[in-house]
Amino acid sequence: MIRDDIKAAQVTAMKAGDKESRNAISLIQAAIKNRDIELRTGTANPDDDAVVVEVLQKMVKQRRESIAMYESGGRQELADAEKAEVR
């Protein structure tokens, strides 16, 4: 499951002392948890991997939009930070 891979990646990032990766993975897990809470009110339980992929696609789209806005506004340092999260 993708969710397990994300948890394993967070453990690896923590052990390696990679703060950027750890922070990005924490944001991903928070978004997934928020989506899980939203889905509790629904009647059908969608496939877990599908939910995770949906959340990840949404997050990448948001980051790409932010990158475009930062670059058009002359804020390259912020655009670079968003690019690092997309990697």
N, CA, C and O atoms as a CHARMM CRD file, in Angstrom:
* protein
*
  348
    1    1 MET  N      0.84500  -1.18700   0.00000 PROA 1      0.00000
    2    1 MET  CA     0.00000   0.00000   0.00000 PROA 1      0.00000
    3    1 MET  C      0.88600   1.24400   0.00000 PROA 1      0.00000
    4    1 MET  O      1.97300   1.26000   0.57800 PROA 1      0.00000
    5    2 ILE  N      0.40200   2.25300  -0.64700 PROA 2      0.00000
    6    2 ILE  CA     1.15400   3.49900  -0.75600 PROA 2      0.00000
    7    2 ILE  C      1.32200   4.14700   0.61700 PROA 2      0.00000
    8    2 ILE  O      2.36100   4.73700   0.91000 PROA 2      0.00000
    9    3 ARG  N      0.31700   4.03400   1.43300 PROA 3      0.00000
   10    3 ARG  CA     0.35900   4.64100   2.76800 PROA 3      0.00000
   11    3 ARG  C      1.53100   4.07300   3.58500 PROA 3      0.00000
   12    3 ARG  O      2.20700   4.80900   4.30400 PROA 3      0.00000
   13    4 ASP  N      1.75900   2.77700   3.46700 PROA 4      0.00000
   14    4 ASP  CA     2.87600   2.14300   4.17300 PROA 4      0.00000
   15    4 ASP  C      4.22000   2.62200   3.62600 PROA 4      0.00000
   16    4 ASP  O      5.17300   2.80500   4.38400 PROA 4      0.00000
   17    5 ASP  N      4.29400   2.82100   2.32700 PROA 5      0.00000
   18    5 ASP  CA     5.52000   3.32700   1.71500 PROA 5      0.00000
   19    5 ASP  C      5.83900   4.73500   2.20900 PROA 5      0.00000
   20    5 ASP  O      7.00200   5.07700   2.42300 PROA 5      0.00000
   21    6 ILE  N      4.80200   5.54700   2.38800 PROA 6      0.00000
   22    6 ILE  CA     4.99600   6.91300   2.87600 PROA 6      0.00000
   23    6 ILE  C      5.51000   6.88600   4.31200 PROA 6      0.00000
   24    6 ILE  O      6.41800   7.64100   4.65800 PROA 6      0.00000
   25    7 LYS  N      4.94100   6.02900   5.14300 PROA 7      0.00000
   26    7 LYS  CA     5.41300   5.91300   6.52900 PROA 7      0.00000
   27    7 LYS  C      6.86400   5.44000   6.57600 PROA 7      0.00000
   28    7 LYS  O      7.65400   5.93800   7.37700 PROA 7      0.00000
   29    8 ALA  N      7.21600   4.48200   5.72100 PROA 8      0.00000
   30    8 ALA  CA     8.58700   3.98700   5.67300 PROA 8      0.00000
   31    8 ALA  C      9.54200   5.08900   5.21300 PROA 8      0.00000
   32    8 ALA  O     10.66000   5.19200   5.71700 PROA 8      0.00000
   33    9 ALA  N      9.10800   5.90700   4.26300 PROA 9      0.00000
   34    9 ALA  CA     9.93500   7.00800   3.77800 PROA 9      0.00000
   35    9 ALA  C     10.16400   8.03800   4.87400 PROA 9      0.00000
   36    9 ALA  O     11.23800   8.63500   4.95300 PROA 9      0.00000
   37   10 GLN  N      9.16200   8.24800   5.71900 PROA 10     0.00000
   38   10 GLN  CA     9.31900   9.19700   6.81500 PROA 10     0.00000
   39   10 GLN  C     10.34000   8.68000   7.83000 PROA 10     0.00000
   40   10 GLN  O     11.17800   9.44300   8.31100 PROA 10     0.00000
   41   11 VAL  N     10.27200   7.40700   8.14900 PROA 11     0.00000
   42   11 VAL  CA    11.23200   6.82100   9.08200 PROA 11     0.00000
   43   11 VAL  C     12.65200   6.94200   8.52000 PROA 11     0.00000
   44   11 VAL  O     13.59000   7.28500   9.24000 PROA 11     0.00000
   45   12 THR  N     12.79000   6.65700   7.23900 PROA 12     0.00000
   46   12 THR  CA    14.09800   6.75600   6.58500 PROA 12     0.00000
   47   12 THR  C     14.61700   8.18900   6.62100 PROA 12     0.00000
   48   12 THR  O     15.79500   8.41700   6.89500 PROA 12     0.00000
   49   13 ALA  N     13.75000   9.15000   6.34700 PROA 13     0.00000
   50   13 ALA  CA    14.15000  10.56200   6.37000 PROA 13     0.00000
   51   13 ALA  C     14.55100  10.99400   7.77400 PROA 13     0.00000
   52   13 ALA  O     15.50900  11.74800   7.94000 PROA 13     0.00000
   53   14 MET  N     13.83100  10.52700   8.77600 PROA 14     0.00000
   54   14 MET  CA    14.16900  10.87900  10.15800 PROA 14     0.00000
   55   14 MET  C     15.52300  10.29000  10.54800 PROA 14     0.00000
   56   14 MET  O     16.33700  10.96500  11.17800 PROA 14     0.00000
   57   15 LYS  N     15.76400   9.03900  10.17700 PROA 15     0.00000
   58   15 LYS  CA    17.04000   8.39400  10.50800 PROA 15     0.00000
   59   15 LYS  C     18.20600   9.06700   9.79200 PROA 15     0.00000
   60   15 LYS  O     19.30600   9.16100  10.33700 PROA 15     0.00000
   61   16 ALA  N     17.96100   9.53200   8.57400 PROA 16     0.00000
   62   16 ALA  CA    19.00700  10.18000   7.78900 PROA 16     0.00000
   63   16 ALA  C     19.19900  11.64400   8.18000 PROA 16     0.00000
   64   16 ALA  O     20.17900  12.26800   7.77100 PROA 16     0.00000
   65   17 GLY  N     18.28500  12.19400   8.95700 PROA 17     0.00000
   66   17 GLY  CA    18.36800  13.59900   9.34400 PROA 17     0.00000
   67   17 GLY  C     18.00800  14.54600   8.21800 PROA 17     0.00000
   68   17 GLY  O     18.44600  15.69700   8.21300 PROA 17     0.00000
   69   18 ASP  N     17.22100  14.08500   7.27000 PROA 18     0.00000
   70   18 ASP  CA    16.80500  14.88700   6.11900 PROA 18     0.00000
   71   18 ASP  C     15.54900  15.66800   6.49400 PROA 18     0.00000
   72   18 ASP  O     14.43300  15.15900   6.38600 PROA 18     0.00000
   73   19 LYS  N     15.74400  16.90000   6.93300 PROA 19     0.00000
   74   19 LYS  CA    14.62100  17.70600   7.42000 PROA 19     0.00000
   75   19 LYS  C     13.63700  18.07300   6.31000 PROA 19     0.00000
   76   19 LYS  O     12.42700  18.07600   6.53500 PROA 19     0.00000
   77   20 GLU  N     14.14200  18.38200   5.11700 PROA 20     0.00000
   78   20 GLU  CA    13.25000  18.76200   4.02400 PROA 20     0.00000
   79   20 GLU  C     12.30700  17.62600   3.65100 PROA 20     0.00000
   80   20 GLU  O     11.10200  17.82600   3.49300 PROA 20     0.00000
   81   21 SER  N     12.87200  16.43500   3.51200 PROA 21     0.00000
   82   21 SER  CA    12.03700  15.28400   3.16000 PROA 21     0.00000
   83   21 SER  C     11.06800  14.95700   4.28000 PROA 21     0.00000
   84   21 SER  O      9.90100  14.65800   4.02700 PROA 21     0.00000
   85   22 ARG  N     11.53900  15.01200   5.50300 PROA 22     0.00000
   86   22 ARG  CA    10.68000  14.70600   6.64800 PROA 22     0.00000
   87   22 ARG  C      9.50700  15.67800   6.71100 PROA 22     0.00000
   88   22 ARG  O      8.37100  15.27400   6.95700 PROA 22     0.00000
   89   23 ASN  N      9.78500  16.95300   6.48900 PROA 23     0.00000
   90   23 ASN  CA     8.71100  17.95000   6.52600 PROA 23     0.00000
   91   23 ASN  C      7.70400  17.74600   5.39600 PROA 23     0.00000
   92   23 ASN  O      6.49500  17.85900   5.60200 PROA 23     0.00000
   93   24 ALA  N      8.21200  17.44400   4.20300 PROA 24     0.00000
   94   24 ALA  CA     7.31500  17.21500   3.07300 PROA 24     0.00000
   95   24 ALA  C      6.44400  15.99000   3.31900 PROA 24     0.00000
   96   24 ALA  O      5.24900  16.00400   3.02300 PROA 24     0.00000
   97   25 ILE  N      7.03600  14.93600   3.85500 PROA 25     0.00000
   98   25 ILE  CA     6.27500  13.72100   4.12400 PROA 25     0.00000
   99   25 ILE  C      5.24500  13.96600   5.22400 PROA 25     0.00000
  100   25 ILE  O      4.14500  13.41500   5.17900 PROA 25     0.00000
  101   26 SER  N      5.59200  14.77800   6.19600 PROA 26     0.00000
  102   26 SER  CA     4.62600  15.11400   7.24800 PROA 26     0.00000
  103   26 SER  C      3.42800  15.85300   6.67500 PROA 26     0.00000
  104   26 SER  O      2.29000  15.61500   7.08000 PROA 26     0.00000
  105   27 LEU  N      3.68700  16.75500   5.72700 PROA 27     0.00000
  106   27 LEU  CA     2.58400  17.46500   5.06900 PROA 27     0.00000
  107   27 LEU  C      1.69400  16.49300   4.30000 PROA 27     0.00000
  108   27 LEU  O      0.47000  16.61900   4.30300 PROA 27     0.00000
  109   28 ILE  N      2.32100  15.53000   3.64600 PROA 28     0.00000
  110   28 ILE  CA     1.56300  14.53000   2.89500 PROA 28     0.00000
  111   28 ILE  C      0.67800  13.72200   3.83600 PROA 28     0.00000
  112   28 ILE  O     -0.50100  13.50000   3.55900 PROA 28     0.00000
  113   29 GLN  N      1.26000  13.28300   4.95200 PROA 29     0.00000
  114   29 GLN  CA     0.48100  12.48100   5.89800 PROA 29     0.00000
  115   29 GLN  C     -0.66500  13.28800   6.49800 PROA 29     0.00000
  116   29 GLN  O     -1.74800  12.74800   6.72500 PROA 29     0.00000
  117   30 ALA  N     -0.44100  14.56500   6.75500 PROA 30     0.00000
  118   30 ALA  CA    -1.51200  15.40400   7.29000 PROA 30     0.00000
  119   30 ALA  C     -2.64300  15.55100   6.27300 PROA 30     0.00000
  120   30 ALA  O     -3.81900  15.50000   6.63600 PROA 30     0.00000
  121   31 ALA  N     -2.28700  15.73200   5.00300 PROA 31     0.00000
  122   31 ALA  CA    -3.31300  15.86000   3.96300 PROA 31     0.00000
  123   31 ALA  C     -4.10400  14.56700   3.81000 PROA 31     0.00000
  124   31 ALA  O     -5.31900  14.59200   3.61500 PROA 31     0.00000
  125   32 ILE  N     -3.40900  13.44100   3.89900 PROA 32     0.00000
  126   32 ILE  CA    -4.09800  12.15300   3.80300 PROA 32     0.00000
  127   32 ILE  C     -5.03900  11.96500   4.98300 PROA 32     0.00000
  128   32 ILE  O     -6.16000  11.48400   4.81800 PROA 32     0.00000
  129   33 LYS  N     -4.59000  12.34000   6.16100 PROA 33     0.00000
  130   33 LYS  CA    -5.43600  12.21000   7.35600 PROA 33     0.00000
  131   33 LYS  C     -6.67400  13.09400   7.24100 PROA 33     0.00000
  132   33 LYS  O     -7.77300  12.67800   7.60700 PROA 33     0.00000
  133   34 ASN  N     -6.49700  14.30900   6.73300 PROA 34     0.00000
  134   34 ASN  CA    -7.63900  15.20300   6.53400 PROA 34     0.00000
  135   34 ASN  C     -8.63900  14.60100   5.54900 PROA 34     0.00000
  136   34 ASN  O     -9.85100  14.68800   5.74400 PROA 34     0.00000
  137   35 ARG  N     -8.11600  13.99300   4.49600 PROA 35     0.00000
  138   35 ARG  CA    -9.00300  13.35800   3.50600 PROA 35     0.00000
  139   35 ARG  C     -9.73400  12.16600   4.11800 PROA 35     0.00000
  140   35 ARG  O    -10.90800  11.93600   3.82700 PROA 35     0.00000
  141   36 ASP  N     -9.03600  11.40800   4.96800 PROA 36     0.00000
  142   36 ASP  CA    -9.68600  10.29400   5.66300 PROA 36     0.00000
  143   36 ASP  C    -10.84800  10.78200   6.51700 PROA 36     0.00000
  144   36 ASP  O    -11.90500  10.15300   6.56200 PROA 36     0.00000
  145   37 ILE  N    -10.64700  11.89600   7.18600 PROA 37     0.00000
  146   37 ILE  CA   -11.70200  12.46700   8.03300 PROA 37     0.00000
  147   37 ILE  C    -12.88500  12.90400   7.17800 PROA 37     0.00000
  148   37 ILE  O    -14.03800  12.69700   7.55900 PROA 37     0.00000
  149   38 GLU  N    -12.60700  13.50700   6.02700 PROA 38     0.00000
  150   38 GLU  CA   -13.68200  13.91900   5.11800 PROA 38     0.00000
  151   38 GLU  C    -14.48700  12.72000   4.63200 PROA 38     0.00000
  152   38 GLU  O    -15.70500  12.80200   4.47500 PROA 38     0.00000
  153   39 LEU  N    -13.80400  11.61600   4.39600 PROA 39     0.00000
  154   39 LEU  CA   -14.47000  10.43800   3.84900 PROA 39     0.00000
  155   39 LEU  C    -15.27700   9.67100   4.88700 PROA 39     0.00000
  156   39 LEU  O    -16.08200   8.81500   4.52000 PROA 39     0.00000
  157   40 ARG  N    -15.08900   9.94800   6.14800 PROA 40     0.00000
  158   40 ARG  CA   -15.84200   9.24000   7.18700 PROA 40     0.00000
  159   40 ARG  C    -17.33800   9.47700   7.07400 PROA 40     0.00000
  160   40 ARG  O    -18.14000   8.62400   7.45500 PROA 40     0.00000
  161   41 THR  N    -17.70900  10.62700   6.55300 PROA 41     0.00000
  162   41 THR  CA   -19.13000  10.95200   6.45300 PROA 41     0.00000
  163   41 THR  C    -19.77900  10.30100   5.24100 PROA 41     0.00000
  164   41 THR  O    -21.00600  10.22800   5.16300 PROA 41     0.00000
  165   42 GLY  N    -18.97900   9.82800   4.29900 PROA 42     0.00000
  166   42 GLY  CA   -19.51300   9.19800   3.08600 PROA 42     0.00000
  167   42 GLY  C    -20.00700   7.79300   3.37500 PROA 42     0.00000
  168   42 GLY  O    -19.66500   7.19100   4.39300 PROA 42     0.00000
  169   43 THR  N    -20.81000   7.28800   2.47100 PROA 43     0.00000
  170   43 THR  CA   -21.35400   5.94600   2.64900 PROA 43     0.00000
  171   43 THR  C    -20.45300   4.88000   2.04500 PROA 43     0.00000
  172   43 THR  O    -20.36100   3.77700   2.58300 PROA 43     0.00000
  173   44 ALA  N    -19.78600   5.18700   0.93900 PROA 44     0.00000
  174   44 ALA  CA   -18.92300   4.20100   0.27800 PROA 44     0.00000
  175   44 ALA  C    -17.47700   4.40400   0.71100 PROA 44     0.00000
  176   44 ALA  O    -17.02700   5.53500   0.89500 PROA 44     0.00000
  177   45 ASN  N    -16.76200   3.30900   0.86900 PROA 45     0.00000
  178   45 ASN  CA   -15.34700   3.37300   1.20600 PROA 45     0.00000
  179   45 ASN  C    -14.52500   3.19600  -0.06800 PROA 45     0.00000
  180   45 ASN  O    -14.45900   2.09300  -0.61100 PROA 45     0.00000
  181   46 PRO  N    -13.89900   4.26700  -0.54900 PROA 46     0.00000
  182   46 PRO  CA   -13.09900   4.13800  -1.75700 PROA 46     0.00000
  183   46 PRO  C    -11.81100   3.36300  -1.47300 PROA 46     0.00000
  184   46 PRO  O    -11.41900   3.19900  -0.31800 PROA 46     0.00000
  185   47 ASP  N    -11.16900   2.89800  -2.51900 PROA 47     0.00000
  186   47 ASP  CA    -9.90800   2.18500  -2.41400 PROA 47     0.00000
  187   47 ASP  C     -8.87100   3.09100  -1.74400 PROA 47     0.00000
  188   47 ASP  O     -8.75100   4.26700  -2.08800 PROA 47     0.00000
  189   48 ASP  N     -8.12100   2.53300  -0.78000 PROA 48     0.00000
  190   48 ASP  CA    -7.16200   3.32700  -0.01100 PROA 48     0.00000
  191   48 ASP  C     -6.08700   3.93500  -0.90000 PROA 48     0.00000
  192   48 ASP  O     -5.75600   5.11200  -0.75700 PROA 48     0.00000
  193   49 ASP  N     -5.54100   3.14600  -1.81300 PROA 49     0.00000
  194   49 ASP  CA    -4.50700   3.67000  -2.70600 PROA 49     0.00000
  195   49 ASP  C     -5.05700   4.78000  -3.59300 PROA 49     0.00000
  196   49 ASP  O     -4.34800   5.74000  -3.89500 PROA 49     0.00000
  197   50 ALA  N     -6.29500   4.65900  -4.00600 PROA 50     0.00000
  198   50 ALA  CA    -6.91500   5.69100  -4.84100 PROA 50     0.00000
  199   50 ALA  C     -7.03000   7.00700  -4.08200 PROA 50     0.00000
  200   50 ALA  O     -6.82300   8.08000  -4.65000 PROA 50     0.00000
  201   51 VAL  N     -7.35800   6.92100  -2.80500 PROA 51     0.00000
  202   51 VAL  CA    -7.46500   8.12200  -1.97000 PROA 51     0.00000
  203   51 VAL  C     -6.10700   8.79000  -1.84300 PROA 51     0.00000
  204   51 VAL  O     -5.99300  10.00800  -1.98100 PROA 51     0.00000
  205   52 VAL  N     -5.08400   7.99800  -1.58300 PROA 52     0.00000
  206   52 VAL  CA    -3.74000   8.54200  -1.41800 PROA 52     0.00000
  207   52 VAL  C     -3.24900   9.18100  -2.71600 PROA 52     0.00000
  208   52 VAL  O     -2.66500  10.26400  -2.69200 PROA 52     0.00000
  209   53 VAL  N     -3.48100   8.52400  -3.83500 PROA 53     0.00000
  210   53 VAL  CA    -3.06500   9.07100  -5.12800 PROA 53     0.00000
  211   53 VAL  C     -3.79700  10.37400  -5.41100 PROA 53     0.00000
  212   53 VAL  O     -3.19800  11.32600  -5.91100 PROA 53     0.00000
  213   54 GLU  N     -5.07500  10.42400  -5.09700 PROA 54     0.00000
  214   54 GLU  CA    -5.86000  11.65000  -5.28800 PROA 54     0.00000
  215   54 GLU  C     -5.28200  12.79800  -4.47100 PROA 54     0.00000
  216   54 GLU  O     -5.14200  13.91300  -4.97500 PROA 54     0.00000
  217   55 VAL  N     -4.94800  12.53200  -3.22300 PROA 55     0.00000
  218   55 VAL  CA    -4.37300  13.56000  -2.34900 PROA 55     0.00000
  219   55 VAL  C     -3.02900  14.02400  -2.89300 PROA 55     0.00000
  220   55 VAL  O     -2.75800  15.22400  -2.93600 PROA 55     0.00000
  221   56 LEU  N     -2.19300  13.09400  -3.30500 PROA 56     0.00000
  222   56 LEU  CA    -0.87100  13.45000  -3.83000 PROA 56     0.00000
  223   56 LEU  C     -0.97900  14.27200  -5.10800 PROA 56     0.00000
  224   56 LEU  O     -0.23300  15.23500  -5.29000 PROA 56     0.00000
  225   57 GLN  N     -1.89400  13.90500  -5.98800 PROA 57     0.00000
  226   57 GLN  CA    -2.08600  14.67000  -7.22800 PROA 57     0.00000
  227   57 GLN  C     -2.53900  16.09400  -6.92800 PROA 57     0.00000
  228   57 GLN  O     -2.08300  17.04600  -7.56100 PROA 57     0.00000
  229   58 LYS  N     -3.42200  16.22700  -5.97400 PROA 58     0.00000
  230   58 LYS  CA    -3.91700  17.55200  -5.59600 PROA 58     0.00000
  231   58 LYS  C     -2.78200  18.40100  -5.01900 PROA 58     0.00000
  232   58 LYS  O     -2.66400  19.58600  -5.32900 PROA 58     0.00000
  233   59 MET  N     -1.95100  17.78500  -4.18100 PROA 59     0.00000
  234   59 MET  CA    -0.84600  18.51800  -3.56400 PROA 59     0.00000
  235   59 MET  C      0.17400  18.95500  -4.61600 PROA 59     0.00000
  236   59 MET  O      0.67300  20.08000  -4.56200 PROA 59     0.00000
  237   60 VAL  N      0.48400  18.09100  -5.55600 PROA 60     0.00000
  238   60 VAL  CA     1.43900  18.44600  -6.61000 PROA 60     0.00000
  239   60 VAL  C      0.88000  19.57800  -7.46800 PROA 60     0.00000
  240   60 VAL  O      1.61300  20.49500  -7.84000 PROA 60     0.00000
  241   61 LYS  N     -0.39600  19.52000  -7.77900 PROA 61     0.00000
  242   61 LYS  CA    -1.02000  20.57500  -8.58000 PROA 61     0.00000
  243   61 LYS  C     -0.93800  21.91800  -7.84200 PROA 61     0.00000
  244   61 LYS  O     -0.63400  22.94400  -8.45200 PROA 61     0.00000
  245   62 GLN  N     -1.20800  21.91200  -6.53200 PROA 62     0.00000
  246   62 GLN  CA    -1.11500  23.13400  -5.75000 PROA 62     0.00000
  247   62 GLN  C      0.30200  23.68300  -5.75500 PROA 62     0.00000
  248   62 GLN  O      0.50600  24.89000  -5.88700 PROA 62     0.00000
  249   63 ARG  N      1.28000  22.79500  -5.61100 PROA 63     0.00000
  250   63 ARG  CA     2.67600  23.23900  -5.59100 PROA 63     0.00000
  251   63 ARG  C      3.07500  23.83900  -6.93400 PROA 63     0.00000
  252   63 ARG  O      3.75900  24.86200  -6.97700 PROA 63     0.00000
  253   64 ARG  N      2.65400  23.21400  -8.02600 PROA 64     0.00000
  254   64 ARG  CA     3.00200  23.72800  -9.35000 PROA 64     0.00000
  255   64 ARG  C      2.36900  25.09600  -9.59600 PROA 64     0.00000
  256   64 ARG  O      2.98700  25.97000 -10.20400 PROA 64     0.00000
  257   65 GLU  N      1.14900  25.27800  -9.12800 PROA 65     0.00000
  258   65 GLU  CA     0.50400  26.58600  -9.26300 PROA 65     0.00000
  259   65 GLU  C      1.24800  27.63100  -8.43700 PROA 65     0.00000
  260   65 GLU  O      1.41900  28.76900  -8.87400 PROA 65     0.00000
  261   66 SER  N      1.68800  27.24200  -7.24500 PROA 66     0.00000
  262   66 SER  CA     2.44800  28.16500  -6.39500 PROA 66     0.00000
  263   66 SER  C      3.77300  28.52900  -7.04600 PROA 66     0.00000
  264   66 SER  O      4.18600  29.68800  -7.01800 PROA 66     0.00000
  265   67 ILE  N      4.44100  27.54100  -7.63200 PROA 67     0.00000
  266   67 ILE  CA     5.71600  27.80000  -8.29900 PROA 67     0.00000
  267   67 ILE  C      5.53100  28.82700  -9.40500 PROA 67     0.00000
  268   67 ILE  O      6.31700  29.76700  -9.52100 PROA 67     0.00000
  269   68 ALA  N      4.50600  28.65400 -10.20700 PROA 68     0.00000
  270   68 ALA  CA     4.24400  29.59500 -11.30700 PROA 68     0.00000
  271   68 ALA  C      3.97800  31.00300 -10.78100 PROA 68     0.00000
  272   68 ALA  O      4.47200  31.98300 -11.33800 PROA 68     0.00000
  273   69 MET  N      3.20500  31.09900  -9.71600 PROA 69     0.00000
  274   69 MET  CA     2.90200  32.41800  -9.14700 PROA 69     0.00000
  275   69 MET  C      4.15100  33.05600  -8.54200 PROA 69     0.00000
  276   69 MET  O      4.38600  34.25000  -8.72800 PROA 69     0.00000
  277   70 TYR  N      4.95200  32.27700  -7.82300 PROA 70     0.00000
  278   70 TYR  CA     6.17400  32.82100  -7.22500 PROA 70     0.00000
  279   70 TYR  C      7.15300  33.28100  -8.29400 PROA 70     0.00000
  280   70 TYR  O      7.77300  34.33500  -8.15500 PROA 70     0.00000
  281   71 GLU  N      7.29700  32.49800  -9.36200 PROA 71     0.00000
  282   71 GLU  CA     8.22500  32.88000 -10.42100 PROA 71     0.00000
  283   71 GLU  C      7.74700  34.12700 -11.15800 PROA 71     0.00000
  284   71 GLU  O      8.55400  34.98400 -11.51900 PROA 71     0.00000
  285   72 SER  N      6.45100  34.23000 -11.38000 PROA 72     0.00000
  286   72 SER  CA     5.93800  35.42500 -12.05900 PROA 72     0.00000
  287   72 SER  C      6.02600  36.65500 -11.15200 PROA 72     0.00000
  288   72 SER  O      6.07400  37.78800 -11.63000 PROA 72     0.00000
  289   73 GLY  N      6.04600  36.41600  -9.84100 PROA 73     0.00000
  290   73 GLY  CA     6.16400  37.51900  -8.89500 PROA 73     0.00000
  291   73 GLY  C      7.59400  37.83600  -8.50400 PROA 73     0.00000
  292   73 GLY  O      7.83400  38.71600  -7.67700 PROA 73     0.00000
  293   74 GLY  N      8.54900  37.12200  -9.09400 PROA 74     0.00000
  294   74 GLY  CA     9.95300  37.40900  -8.80800 PROA 74     0.00000
  295   74 GLY  C     10.44000  36.85300  -7.47600 PROA 74     0.00000
  296   74 GLY  O     11.41900  37.35600  -6.92400 PROA 74     0.00000
  297   75 ARG  N      9.78400  35.84000  -6.95500 PROA 75     0.00000
  298   75 ARG  CA    10.16800  35.24500  -5.66100 PROA 75     0.00000
  299   75 ARG  C     10.77600  33.86400  -5.88800 PROA 75     0.00000
  300   75 ARG  O     10.18600  32.84600  -5.52700 PROA 75     0.00000
  301   76 GLN  N     11.95400  33.84500  -6.48700 PROA 76     0.00000
  302   76 GLN  CA    12.58200  32.58900  -6.87600 PROA 76     0.00000
  303   76 GLN  C     12.90200  31.69600  -5.67800 PROA 76     0.00000
  304   76 GLN  O     12.83500  30.47200  -5.78800 PROA 76     0.00000
  305   77 GLU  N     13.25100  32.29500  -4.53000 PROA 77     0.00000
  306   77 GLU  CA    13.56900  31.48000  -3.35300 PROA 77     0.00000
  307   77 GLU  C     12.35100  30.68600  -2.87100 PROA 77     0.00000
  308   77 GLU  O     12.48700  29.54400  -2.43100 PROA 77     0.00000
  309   78 LEU  N     11.18600  31.27800  -2.95300 PROA 78     0.00000
  310   78 LEU  CA     9.96500  30.57000  -2.57700 PROA 78     0.00000
  311   78 LEU  C      9.60400  29.52300  -3.63300 PROA 78     0.00000
  312   78 LEU  O      9.11900  28.44100  -3.29900 PROA 78     0.00000
  313   79 ALA  N      9.83700  29.84300  -4.88300 PROA 79     0.00000
  314   79 ALA  CA     9.58400  28.87500  -5.95300 PROA 79     0.00000
  315   79 ALA  C     10.50200  27.66800  -5.79900 PROA 79     0.00000
  316   79 ALA  O     10.07700  26.53100  -6.00600 PROA 79     0.00000
  317   80 ASP  N     11.75500  27.91300  -5.43700 PROA 80     0.00000
  318   80 ASP  CA    12.70100  26.81800  -5.23000 PROA 80     0.00000
  319   80 ASP  C     12.27600  25.92600  -4.05600 PROA 80     0.00000
  320   80 ASP  O     12.43800  24.70700  -4.10400 PROA 80     0.00000
  321   81 ALA  N     11.74100  26.53400  -3.02300 PROA 81     0.00000
  322   81 ALA  CA    11.27100  25.75600  -1.87000 PROA 81     0.00000
  323   81 ALA  C     10.09600  24.86000  -2.26900 PROA 81     0.00000
  324   81 ALA  O     10.01700  23.70800  -1.84000 PROA 81     0.00000
  325   82 GLU  N      9.19700  25.38300  -3.07700 PROA 82     0.00000
  326   82 GLU  CA     8.06200  24.57900  -3.55900 PROA 82     0.00000
  327   82 GLU  C      8.54200  23.46800  -4.48800 PROA 82     0.00000
  328   82 GLU  O      8.02500  22.35200  -4.44400 PROA 82     0.00000
  329   83 LYS  N      9.52200  23.77000  -5.32100 PROA 83     0.00000
  330   83 LYS  CA    10.06800  22.75700  -6.22200 PROA 83     0.00000
  331   83 LYS  C     10.68800  21.60800  -5.42800 PROA 83     0.00000
  332   83 LYS  O     10.57600  20.44600  -5.81800 PROA 83     0.00000
  333   84 ALA  N     11.33500  21.93600  -4.32300 PROA 84     0.00000
  334   84 ALA  CA    11.95500  20.91800  -3.48800 PROA 84     0.00000
  335   84 ALA  C     10.89700  19.98500  -2.89300 PROA 84     0.00000
  336   84 ALA  O     11.13900  18.78800  -2.73600 PROA 84     0.00000
  337   85 GLU  N      9.73100  20.53300  -2.56500 PROA 85     0.00000
  338   85 GLU  CA     8.64900  19.70300  -2.02000 PROA 85     0.00000
  339   85 GLU  C      8.06000  18.78500  -3.08300 PROA 85     0.00000
  340   85 GLU  O      7.61600  17.68300  -2.75900 PROA 85     0.00000
  341   86 VAL  N      8.04600  19.20400  -4.32600 PROA 86     0.00000
  342   86 VAL  CA     7.48200  18.39200  -5.40000 PROA 86     0.00000
  343   86 VAL  C      8.39600  17.21000  -5.70400 PROA 86     0.00000
  344   86 VAL  O      7.92400  16.14000  -6.08700 PROA 86     0.00000
  345   87 ARG  N      9.68300  17.39900  -5.53700 PROA 87     0.00000
  346   87 ARG  CA    10.62500  16.29800  -5.81600 PROA 87     0.00000
  347   87 ARG  C     10.29600  15.16900  -4.94900 PROA 87     0.00000
  348   87 ARG  O     10.95600  14.13100  -5.00800 PROA 87     0.00000
